[in-house]
Amino acid sequence: MTKENLETLLSKHPANKKDGLLPILQEIQTEHGFLTDELLAEVGRYINMPVNKVYGVAAFYDQFRFKPLGRFHIQLCRGTACHLHGSSTYLGELEKQLKVKAGGTSRDRRYSLELVNCMGACESSPVLRVNDTFYPHTTPEELTRIIRSLKEITV
C-alpha cells in the first residue's frame, strides 16, 4: 500500500477518533491484503493510539491477517457440523498435497490454508472455500478434484 493510498484511506475517517479503528483496519486489509507493522503504526499515529493497542485490537479479531495470503486462499470449515461430516480428515490431505500447513502460506505464495470456526453454511457441510468460491457438501473425491484443478492453473 502506498503512502498516498493510506493517506487517502485515512482521510475518510476523523483523526484522533479511536472508534474508527476497526473500519480503518478493515479497509486497509481489503486494499492491501494484510496488516503490516508499518501500517499499524501509521493508524496508531492517525487516531492517537499506541501501536501496541492497535495491534492488540487487530490480533483479537480473527478477520485480520498479518501475513500475505497465497494466490489461492483455502479456508476449511472446522465448525461442529462440518467436523461431524468429515472436514477434519481433509486437513492432512490439503497440507500434504499443497505443501502448506494450516495457518500458513506456501513458499511460492501460491496457496494459503486457514482453518475457520464456522462459515455459516452448516446445512451444506462440510464446506471448503477457495478465494470467493464455496464448495458445499465437499466429498473426498471433490476435494481431490479441487486440489487437482488448483495445481493445473498457471499463475
Steps between C-alpha positions, in 0.01 A plus 500: 500500500649832402524790740259696278245216503522478878460876540193495274350211696569666836360834385156338473503458879519766772849538648552424869181288513568159648155369409608506135769237557314191379366657179846637421665161555234328290551743212877464515475123492253512212736719300838360608407140584656496847617730779867587539679648801552820302131532413397436860743770617358751250145422612605544863647840424191605308249408770736586787526147642818313597599246237496215753131571566426516125674165459316358802163589349596360159638180652179447698289463184544194278415704191835680500813352346863597556650301213420506129262237367576262220352545155256227599373560852343178620274502803393174659202515732556328834163584652301227672285405199796496262710305749224241544478468122872426462681830442763401756625229264560758224763703682779244465429453132503874431826548692666206326386576146551877511811496722361757742413474868175632646540868575783536251580590143702282265854613418400591146202700640267297282292353787398612846301273728277622779281311743182691582259434784187545291399616154133528584405223260438208734227358276763465224769336710777424456589830336823608335565845358764595245526877465137600437373158389317278747498122463203363698457133594866436416578133462850345497467461122399865463797605716734308270344668196531847659868446586572369150327797337699748715827334403409519130441877505808687387587814686 
